Amino acid sequence: MSMPVHEQPAWLAAIRAAGAARFAETGLPSQRQEAWKYTALNRLKALTFEPNPSPGSAAAKTLPSEEIAAPALDATHRLVFIDGRFDVSRSSIGALPDGVLVGSLAEILANEPALLEPQVGRLASVERRGMVALNAAWIEDGLVLIVPRGVVLDGQVEATFISTGKGASYPRHIVSLGDNAEAVLVERHVGGANGGFANAVTEIALGRGATLGHYGIHEEPTESLSVETLFAEIGRDASYRGFTLTAGGALVRREIEAALTEPGASAQIDGAYLVDGDRHADTTILVDHRAPHCTSRQTQKGVIDGHGRAVYQGKILVRPDAQKTDGNQLSQTLLLSPNAEIDVKPELEIHADDVKCSHGATVGRLDADALFFLRARGIPEREARALLIQGFIGGVLDQIAHPGVREAFGAVAAKWLARRAGPESKS
């Protein structure tokens, strides 16, 4: 694997070289690995893995104007990335408090690389995961959000990632909140008709008492392939609140590892997936309770139609010193077609004796009695089905604390449901 050729600090060159070497050893993950048992990456084998060589802005000009995503929110700060590269012409960053940094990894690497040396690669080791190694080999650009101690960043940061389908992209995102800092980050993943392949890695560090609301939405075209790996380190009394809606893409694989490292830390990792056609959505989560008196919640709800397939693997790990842990995970899925499929693997690994942990999973079809109830009151079957599905998904969307984000995500879900809420497929 060749390396990007331009000036780079020695520490970054070492990370890239280590990533390239490790990926050359491991290659793509295979289904022989437990974490990838239900997700095959055969669609990636034909790729060269080299990133799009053309400038992102130029590539974006080939997209129809409607494909260049308009803002979904009234966000204070909006950043747009085309094929993984920051597009300054479509971005708008408002006034920032002293010490806050919102911007492009590439620009900061070019101007102040020392700011990023303690951050890049600290949580995402190339030794642990092949897709992380592949991302490390091509680190070039991505989102940087740094909020210093005690600062509450007003408004929201909206980052839109647009794929033109011309080559691969490898965004590396760095989010760091100091003690008692607060921020809200919303990611949107869209693209043109040609799809594309994105392999993103996000490293999140939350200091003591910090609060991060982190929301993501996938609405790429059906040709797109996306693999995301997220690492979060959550300090004393800090709170991570994450939610992702997957409603697009041929393959979307999201792997999250959240480490609760000090007492009082909490993580809430929720999401919804809407899968149709022959699309594949995989959500794999590990919450690592390393300290006592920590709390975690996972709620994932899905609707699958056609020949769609989804995967939910959720694990709670409680280490020996993590007494008074409170952890819960819940998976609920509706199958709208006899050909739809869901693989669910909830797991608890507990090495402490004073804990409260639970998990649950349900899979089923629409409630026939509820459907009959609505139809008996004059509601046509298609509308009745849509109402039941919307109510099912709405329950998890309500977990989004910010009304504007919840409304934007709800609109995407409603659009998908309007297309798919017809009679069940018999094929």
MIKOL-781088 format. One line per field, with one value per residue (C-alpha): residue in three letters; x, y, z; residue number from 1. Coordinates in nm, 4 decimals, decimal comma, m for minus. Example, Ala and Ser with C-alpha at 12.3 -4.5 7.8 and 13.67 -1.06 7.14 Angstrom:
residues 2
residu	[ALA;SER]
X	[1,2300;1,3670]
Y	[m0,4500;m0,1060]
Z	[0,7800;0,7140]
num	[1;2]
//
This chain:
residues 427
residu	[MET;SER;MET;PRO;VAL;HIS;GLU;GLN;PRO;ALA;TRP;LEU;ALA;ALA;ILE;ARG;ALA;ALA;GLY;ALA;ALA;ARG;PHE;ALA;GLU;THR;GLY;LEU;PRO;SER;GLN;ARG;GLN;GLU;ALA;TRP;LYS;TYR;THR;ALA;LEU;ASN;ARG;LEU;LYS;ALA;LEU;THR;PHE;GLU;PRO;ASN;PRO;SER;PRO;GLY;SER;ALA;ALA;ALA;LYS;THR;LEU;PRO;SER;GLU;GLU;ILE;ALA;ALA;PRO;ALA;LEU;ASP;ALA;THR;HIS;ARG;LEU;VAL;PHE;ILE;ASP;GLY;ARG;PHE;ASP;VAL;SER;ARG;SER;SER;ILE;GLY;ALA;LEU;PRO;ASP;GLY;VAL;LEU;VAL;GLY;SER;LEU;ALA;GLU;ILE;LEU;ALA;ASN;GLU;PRO;ALA;LEU;LEU;GLU;PRO;GLN;VAL;GLY;ARG;LEU;ALA;SER;VAL;GLU;ARG;ARG;GLY;MET;VAL;ALA;LEU;ASN;ALA;ALA;TRP;ILE;GLU;ASP;GLY;LEU;VAL;LEU;ILE;VAL;PRO;ARG;GLY;VAL;VAL;LEU;ASP;GLY;GLN;VAL;GLU;ALA;THR;PHE;ILE;SER;THR;GLY;LYS;GLY;ALA;SER;TYR;PRO;ARG;HIS;ILE;VAL;SER;LEU;GLY;ASP;ASN;ALA;GLU;ALA;VAL;LEU;VAL;GLU;ARG;HIS;VAL;GLY;GLY;ALA;ASN;GLY;GLY;PHE;ALA;ASN;ALA;VAL;THR;GLU;ILE;ALA;LEU;GLY;ARG;GLY;ALA;THR;LEU;GLY;HIS;TYR;GLY;ILE;HIS;GLU;GLU;PRO;THR;GLU;SER;LEU;SER;VAL;GLU;THR;LEU;PHE;ALA;GLU;ILE;GLY;ARG;ASP;ALA;SER;TYR;ARG;GLY;PHE;THR;LEU;THR;ALA;GLY;GLY;ALA;LEU;VAL;ARG;ARG;GLU;ILE;GLU;ALA;ALA;LEU;THR;GLU;PRO;GLY;ALA;SER;ALA;GLN;ILE;ASP;GLY;ALA;TYR;LEU;VAL;ASP;GLY;ASP;ARG;HIS;ALA;ASP;THR;THR;ILE;LEU;VAL;ASP;HIS;ARG;ALA;PRO;HIS;CYS;THR;SER;ARG;GLN;THR;GLN;LYS;GLY;VAL;ILE;ASP;GLY;HIS;GLY;ARG;ALA;VAL;TYR;GLN;GLY;LYS;ILE;LEU;VAL;ARG;PRO;ASP;ALA;GLN;LYS;THR;ASP;GLY;ASN;GLN;LEU;SER;GLN;THR;LEU;LEU;LEU;SER;PRO;ASN;ALA;GLU;ILE;ASP;VAL;LYS;PRO;GLU;LEU;GLU;ILE;HIS;ALA;ASP;ASP;VAL;LYS;CYS;SER;HIS;GLY;ALA;THR;VAL;GLY;ARG;LEU;ASP;ALA;ASP;ALA;LEU;PHE;PHE;LEU;ARG;ALA;ARG;GLY;ILE;PRO;GLU;ARG;GLU;ALA;ARG;ALA;LEU;LEU;ILE;GLN;GLY;PHE;ILE;GLY;GLY;VAL;LEU;ASP;GLN;ILE;ALA;HIS;PRO;GLY;VAL;ARG;GLU;ALA;PHE;GLY;ALA;VAL;ALA;ALA;LYS;TRP;LEU;ALA;ARG;ARG;ALA;GLY;PRO;GLU;SER;LYS;SER]
X	[0,0000;0,1442;0,1277;m0,0005;0,2905;0,3083;0,4757;0,3667;0,4843;0,6941;0,4359;0,1648;0,3956;0,4555;0,0805;0,0252;0,3125;0,1932;m0,1599;m0,0417;0,1792;m0,0932;m0,3563;m0,1115;m0,0921;m0,4607;m0,6498;m1,0236;m1,2063;m1,3628;m1,6695;m1,4396;m1,3919;m1,6677;m1,7342;m1,7873;m1,9744;m2,2896;m2,1385;m1,9351;m1,7221;m1,7206;m1,8360;m1,5087;m1,2762;m1,2890;m1,1712;m0,8149;m0,8674;m0,6826;m0,8627;m1,0185;m0,7241;m0,9362;m1,0127;m1,3348;m1,4864;m1,4245;m1,5761;m1,8823;m1,9520;m2,0499;m2,3366;m2,6863;m2,7568;m3,0222;m2,7599;m2,5522;m2,7344;m2,8996;m2,8674;m3,0963;m3,0700;m3,0423;m2,6884;m2,4476;m2,1539;m2,1809;m1,8958;m1,9184;m1,6805;m1,6701;m1,5178;m1,3655;m1,2100;m1,3208;m1,5056;m1,4611;m1,6914;m1,9925;m1,9030;m1,9885;m1,8375;m1,9820;m1,8142;m1,6406;m1,5606;m1,1958;m1,0128;m1,2815;m1,1661;m1,4102;m1,2612;m1,0682;m0,8093;m0,6058;m0,5880;m0,4857;m0,2244;m0,0834;m0,0771;m0,0667;0,0055;0,1191;m0,2426;m0,3428;m0,0444;m0,1930;m0,5306;m0,4842;m0,4451;m0,4612;m0,7901;m0,7932;m0,5049;m0,4131;m0,3297;m0,6857;m0,8957;m0,8194;m1,0546;m0,8935;m0,5532;m0,6802;m0,8108;m0,4819;m0,2863;m0,4710;m0,5317;m0,5700;m0,8775;m1,1844;m1,3717;m1,2031;m1,4099;m1,2189;m1,3968;m1,1841;m1,2675;m1,5880;m1,7050;m2,0587;m2,0652;m2,3946;m2,5840;m2,5001;m2,2168;m2,3523;m2,1055;m2,2282;m2,0329;m2,1001;m1,9677;m1,9375;m1,8641;m1,5182;m1,2802;m1,2611;m1,2477;m1,0946;m1,2152;m1,0558;m1,2636;m1,1296;m1,3685;m1,2303;m1,4293;m1,2545;m1,3907;m1,7502;m1,7570;m2,0684;m2,1353;m2,3795;m2,2531;m2,4774;m2,3364;m2,5173;m2,4008;m2,5357;m2,4087;m2,4587;m2,5946;m2,2576;m2,2352;m1,8798;m1,6877;m1,6193;m1,4170;m1,4362;m1,2783;m1,3882;m1,1989;m1,3969;m1,2504;m1,4784;m1,3270;m1,4834;m1,8404;m1,8405;m2,1549;m2,1662;m2,4794;m2,3720;m2,6278;m2,5759;m2,7921;m2,7170;m2,9219;m2,6743;m2,7843;m2,8201;m2,4757;m2,2839;m2,0668;m1,9871;m1,7834;m1,7552;m1,5532;m1,6036;m1,4088;m1,5303;m1,3478;m1,5845;m1,4466;m1,5873;m1,9514;m1,9273;m2,2139;m2,2133;m2,5517;m2,5402;m2,8129;m2,7860;m3,0605;m2,9633;m3,1960;m2,9662;m2,6612;m2,6006;m2,3882;m2,3605;m2,1484;m2,1191;m1,8918;m1,8874;m1,6655;m1,7438;m1,5194;m1,6561;m1,3259;m1,4188;m1,7059;m2,0280;m1,9653;m2,2668;m2,3321;m2,6613;m2,6230;m2,9514;m3,0464;m3,2924;m3,2373;m3,4745;m3,3650;m3,5224;m3,4231;m3,1118;m2,9413;m2,7429;m2,7138;m2,4866;m2,4671;m2,2037;m2,1604;m1,9303;m1,9770;m1,6801;m1,7550;m1,4129;m1,5119;m1,7829;m2,1116;m2,1407;m2,4528;m2,5130;m2,8194;m2,8556;m3,1829;m3,1931;m3,5128;m3,5374;m3,7815;m3,6744;m3,8507;m3,7797;m3,4616;m3,3005;m3,0804;m2,9773;m2,7374;m2,7318;m2,4506;m2,4551;m2,2185;m2,1862;m1,8509;m1,8275;m1,4753;m1,3950;m1,3664;m1,6831;m1,9220;m2,2638;m2,2778;m2,6196;m2,6325;m2,9196;m2,9614;m3,2780;m3,3306;m3,6694;m3,7255;m4,0231;m4,0024;m4,2315;m4,1368;m4,0943;m3,7526;m3,6316;m3,3682;m3,2250;m2,9331;m2,9338;m2,6565;m2,6977;m2,4185;m2,3312;m1,9830;m1,9807;m1,6823;m1,8328;m2,1019;m2,2890;m2,4376;m2,7709;m2,7484;m3,0089;m3,0743;m3,3750;m3,4524;m3,7793;m3,8481;m4,1928;m4,4394;m4,6992;m4,9589;m5,2576;m5,4993;m5,3772;m5,3984;m5,7547;m5,8457;m5,7354;m5,8970;m6,2238;m6,2275;m6,2122;m5,8371;m5,7127;m5,4681;m5,1678;m5,2214;m5,2871;m4,9611;m4,7742;m4,9188;m4,8162;m4,4636;m4,4241;m4,5336;m4,2831;m3,9900;m4,1090;m4,0518;m3,6768;m3,6605;m3,8015;m3,4674;m3,3154;m3,3029;m3,2770;m3,6088;m3,4550;m3,2474;m3,5429;m3,7606;m3,5004;m3,4457;m3,8183;m3,8682;m3,6176;m3,7824;m4,1285;m4,0081;m3,8760;m4,1895;m4,4121;m4,2378;m4,2333;m4,5554;m4,7543;m4,8718;m4,6139;m4,4074;m4,4993;m4,1747]
Y	[0,0000;0,3348;0,6271;0,9802;1,1975;1,5422;1,7045;1,5499;1,5513;1,2539;1,1272;1,1204;0,9492;0,6801;0,6260;0,6000;0,3578;0,1422;0,1395;0,0395;m0,2367;m0,3727;m0,3764;m0,5530;m0,8271;m0,8561;m0,7515;m0,7038;m0,8540;m1,1909;m1,3657;m1,6014;m1,3153;m1,3136;m0,9404;m0,9797;m1,3108;m1,1674;m0,9092;m0,9923;m0,7325;m0,9088;m0,5898;m0,4230;m0,6829;m0,5306;m0,1910;m0,0623;0,1214;0,4254;0,7495;0,9713;1,1641;1,4523;1,7557;1,7118;2,0428;1,9713;1,6267;1,7717;1,9958;1,6865;1,6192;1,7503;2,0499;1,8621;1,6050;1,8711;1,8396;2,1517;2,2107;1,9872;2,2053;2,5666;2,4874;2,7548;2,5772;2,3785;2,1831;1,9997;1,7248;1,5970;1,2501;1,2947;1,6375;1,9646;2,1967;2,5493;2,7000;2,5091;2,5397;2,8101;2,8307;3,0909;3,2849;3,0592;3,1071;3,1400;2,8111;2,6290;2,4679;2,3587;2,2744;2,0518;1,7994;1,8658;2,2396;2,1918;1,9348;2,1863;2,4788;2,3475;1,9726;1,9725;2,0331;1,6961;1,4816;1,3835;1,3061;1,1158;0,7426;0,7550;0,5636;0,3995;0,1552;0,0075;m0,3231;m0,3962;m0,3632;m0,4019;m0,1249;0,1137;0,0215;0,0919;0,4297;0,5111;0,4370;0,7147;0,9747;1,3068;1,5001;1,4908;1,6850;1,8351;1,9585;2,0682;2,2446;2,3474;2,3166;2,4816;2,6020;2,5337;2,5553;2,7177;2,5937;2,2777;2,1609;2,0000;1,7978;1,6776;1,4067;1,3799;1,0935;1,1308;0,7620;0,8334;0,6256;0,5725;0,8183;0,7798;1,0536;1,0689;1,2663;1,4036;1,5211;1,6364;1,8040;1,9315;1,9112;2,0375;2,1319;2,0754;2,0403;1,8926;1,7307;1,6118;1,4061;1,3590;1,1091;1,1627;1,1116;1,1025;0,8308;0,6542;0,5646;0,5248;0,3735;0,5557;0,4112;0,6570;0,6484;0,8760;0,9319;1,0987;1,2006;1,3474;1,5068;1,5063;1,6359;1,6895;1,6315;1,5419;1,4939;1,3032;1,2305;1,0684;0,9925;0,7753;0,8565;0,7604;0,6081;0,2329;0,1937;0,3406;0,1382;0,2769;0,1416;0,3474;0,2756;0,4985;0,5033;0,7054;0,7538;0,8932;1,0444;1,0998;1,2161;1,2760;1,1895;1,0624;1,0609;0,9038;0,8269;0,7116;0,6670;0,4374;0,4844;0,4481;0,2807;m0,0680;m0,1583;0,0426;m0,1060;0,0918;m0,0307;0,1597;0,1063;0,3232;0,3036;0,4334;0,5021;0,6824;0,6760;0,8462;0,8163;0,7369;0,6371;0,6195;0,4687;0,4495;0,4098;0,3069;0,1263;0,1221;m0,1434;m0,2440;m0,3922;m0,6018;m0,3516;m0,4486;m0,2531;m0,3654;m0,2032;m0,3497;m0,1943;m0,2631;m0,0669;m0,1251;m0,0511;0,0003;0,1960;0,1730;0,3666;0,3991;0,3720;0,2621;0,2253;0,0812;0,0864;m0,0167;m0,0428;m0,1556;m0,2049;m0,4433;m0,4967;m0,6796;m0,8868;m0,6471;m0,7695;m0,6098;m0,7031;m0,5871;m0,7047;m0,5374;m0,6219;m0,4905;m0,5690;m0,5156;m0,5357;m0,6596;m0,3123;m0,1803;m0,2397;m0,0678;m0,0844;m0,0221;m0,1434;m0,2231;m0,3074;m0,3546;m0,4577;m0,4551;m0,5307;m0,5377;m0,7639;m0,6446;m0,9181;m1,2951;m1,2462;m0,9896;m1,1025;m0,9858;m1,1294;m1,0249;m1,1064;m0,9449;m1,0255;m0,9595;m1,0282;m0,9519;m0,9813;m0,7959;m0,9107;m0,5894;m0,4870;m0,4388;m0,5462;m0,6714;m0,7248;m0,8044;m0,8690;m0,9069;m0,9737;m0,9809;m0,8520;m0,5800;m0,6456;m0,7933;m0,6849;m0,3266;m0,3239;m0,4602;m0,1983;0,0868;m0,0574;m0,1109;0,2638;0,3392;0,3865;0,2284;m0,0591;0,1239;0,4232;0,1979;0,0125;0,3407;0,4674;0,1524;0,1567;0,5286;0,4786;0,1960;0,4005;0,7171;0,5566;0,5479;0,8829;1,0352;0,9548;1,2449;1,5281;1,8160;1,9037;2,0284;1,7134;1,4939;1,6695;1,6367;1,2676;1,2083;1,3613;1,1180;0,8243;0,9375;0,9610;0,6048;0,4755;0,6433;0,4423;0,1101;0,0870;m0,0910;m0,4534;m0,7117;m0,8587;m1,2187;m1,2879]
Z	[0,0000;m0,1030;0,1375;0,0794;m0,0213;0,1364;0,4299;0,7561;1,1164;1,2171;1,4675;1,1987;0,9511;1,2144;1,2631;0,8897;0,8447;1,1331;0,9900;0,6447;0,7834;1,0077;0,7334;0,5013;0,7674;0,8521;0,5391;0,5639;0,8625;0,7857;0,9190;1,1068;1,3510;1,6116;1,5819;1,2064;1,2124;1,0578;0,8213;0,5122;0,3348;m0,0022;m0,1729;m0,0718;m0,2182;m0,5656;m0,4362;m0,4539;m0,1207;m0,2502;m0,1689;m0,4284;m0,5783;m0,7054;m0,4891;m0,3001;m0,4102;m0,7775;m0,7457;m0,5789;m0,8764;m1,0733;m0,8342;m0,9017;m0,6809;m0,4840;m0,3817;m0,2066;0,1207;0,2484;0,6213;0,8230;1,1306;1,2241;1,3329;1,4497;1,2899;0,9671;0,8126;0,4810;0,3725;0,0132;m0,0197;0,3231;0,2519;0,4065;0,1659;0,2924;0,0287;0,1627;0,5286;0,7778;1,1259;1,3607;1,6366;1,8848;2,2538;2,3482;2,3207;2,1202;1,7993;1,5287;1,1925;0,9572;1,0681;0,7527;0,8191;1,1805;1,0804;0,8353;1,0790;1,4362;1,4298;1,7939;1,9007;1,7588;1,8534;2,1932;2,0336;1,7077;1,7600;2,1408;2,1612;1,8181;1,8121;1,4737;1,6436;1,7463;1,4298;1,0627;0,9520;1,2009;1,0567;0,7051;0,8155;0,9887;0,6725;0,4911;0,7638;0,5896;0,6983;0,9182;1,1818;1,4869;1,7819;2,0898;2,3768;2,6755;3,0413;3,1594;2,8177;2,6995;2,3189;2,2277;1,9251;1,7370;1,5155;1,1984;0,9914;0,6511;0,4684;0,0955;m0,1135;m0,4904;m0,5432;m0,6855;m0,4757;m0,1017;0,1869;0,5322;0,7680;1,1118;1,3610;1,6894;1,9621;2,2974;2,5750;2,8846;3,2382;3,2611;2,8917;2,6784;2,3054;2,0543;1,7336;1,4485;1,1595;0,8291;0,5665;0,2155;m0,1385;m0,5099;m0,7337;m0,7640;m0,3961;m0,2684;0,0221;0,3486;0,6369;0,9261;1,2713;1,5560;1,8816;2,1630;2,4994;2,7660;3,0743;3,4182;3,4161;3,0392;2,8307;2,4628;2,2547;1,9437;1,6713;1,3325;1,0326;0,7296;0,4207;0,1489;m0,1833;m0,2090;m0,3726;m0,0770;0,1601;0,5032;0,7932;1,1105;1,4235;1,7250;2,0508;2,3479;2,6768;2,9409;3,2614;3,6095;3,6063;3,2307;2,9984;2,6399;2,4610;2,1168;1,8639;1,5017;1,2445;0,9570;0,6593;0,3586;0,2096;0,0707;0,3741;0,6931;0,9720;1,2951;1,5719;1,9001;2,2030;2,5030;2,8092;3,1404;3,3097;3,6328;3,8846;3,7794;3,4072;3,1885;2,8287;2,6423;2,2953;2,1088;1,7469;1,4805;1,1520;0,8551;0,6060;0,2755;m0,0610;m0,0079;0,2183;0,5281;0,8552;1,1398;1,4835;1,7155;2,0602;2,3543;2,6758;2,9019;3,2689;3,4230;3,7342;4,0011;4,0059;3,6283;3,4118;3,0539;2,8337;2,4842;2,2924;1,9265;1,7208;1,3611;1,0759;0,7987;0,4650;0,1397;0,1556;0,4018;0,6831;1,0110;1,2881;1,6481;1,8729;2,2123;2,4950;2,8475;3,0093;3,3859;3,5227;3,8767;4,0304;3,8668;4,1574;4,1577;3,7778;3,6219;3,2618;3,0285;2,6616;2,4567;2,0944;1,9203;1,5518;1,3166;1,0112;0,7310;0,4835;0,5104;0,3501;0,6044;0,8535;1,1849;1,3815;1,7463;1,9912;2,3356;2,5785;2,9419;3,0786;3,4493;3,6829;3,9803;4,2227;4,3142;3,9796;3,8070;3,4423;3,1975;2,8313;2,6155;2,2504;2,0613;1,6941;1,5389;1,2855;1,3149;1,5834;1,3989;1,6710;1,6633;1,2833;1,2986;1,5611;1,3342;1,0231;1,2115;1,2667;0,8979;0,8560;0,5293;0,5755;0,4305;0,6582;0,9571;0,8979;0,8642;1,1929;1,3796;1,2395;1,3036;1,6636;1,7030;1,5709;1,7396;2,0769;2,0253;1,8413;2,1584;2,3208;2,1238;2,3747;2,1248;1,9524;1,6275;1,5861;1,6760;1,4187;1,1418;1,2106;1,2363;0,8905;0,7376;0,9128;0,7981;0,4381;0,4506;0,6164;0,3598;0,0881;0,2692;0,4696;0,1991;0,2057;0,3081;0,0301;m0,0598;m0,2405]
num	[1;2;3;4;5;6;7;8;9;10;11;12;13;14;15;16;17;18;19;20;21;22;23;24;25;26;27;28;29;30;31;32;33;34;35;36;37;38;39;40;41;42;43;44;45;46;47;48;49;50;51;52;53;54;55;56;57;58;59;60;61;62;63;64;65;66;67;68;69;70;71;72;73;74;75;76;77;78;79;80;81;82;83;84;85;86;87;88;89;90;91;92;93;94;95;96;97;98;99;100;101;102;103;104;105;106;107;108;109;110;111;112;113;114;115;116;117;118;119;120;121;122;123;124;125;126;127;128;129;130;131;132;133;134;135;136;137;138;139;140;141;142;143;144;145;146;147;148;149;150;151;152;153;154;155;156;157;158;159;160;161;162;163;164;165;166;167;168;169;170;171;172;173;174;175;176;177;178;179;180;181;182;183;184;185;186;187;188;189;190;191;192;193;194;195;196;197;198;199;200;201;202;203;204;205;206;207;208;209;210;211;212;213;214;215;216;217;218;219;220;221;222;223;224;225;226;227;228;229;230;231;232;233;234;235;236;237;238;239;240;241;242;243;244;245;246;247;248;249;250;251;252;253;254;255;256;257;258;259;260;261;262;263;264;265;266;267;268;269;270;271;272;273;274;275;276;277;278;279;280;281;282;283;284;285;286;287;288;289;290;291;292;293;294;295;296;297;298;299;300;301;302;303;304;305;306;307;308;309;310;311;312;313;314;315;316;317;318;319;320;321;322;323;324;325;326;327;328;329;330;331;332;333;334;335;336;337;338;339;340;341;342;343;344;345;346;347;348;349;350;351;352;353;354;355;356;357;358;359;360;361;362;363;364;365;366;367;368;369;370;371;372;373;374;375;376;377;378;379;380;381;382;383;384;385;386;387;388;389;390;391;392;393;394;395;396;397;398;399;400;401;402;403;404;405;406;407;408;409;410;411;412;413;414;415;416;417;418;419;420;421;422;423;424;425;426;427]
//
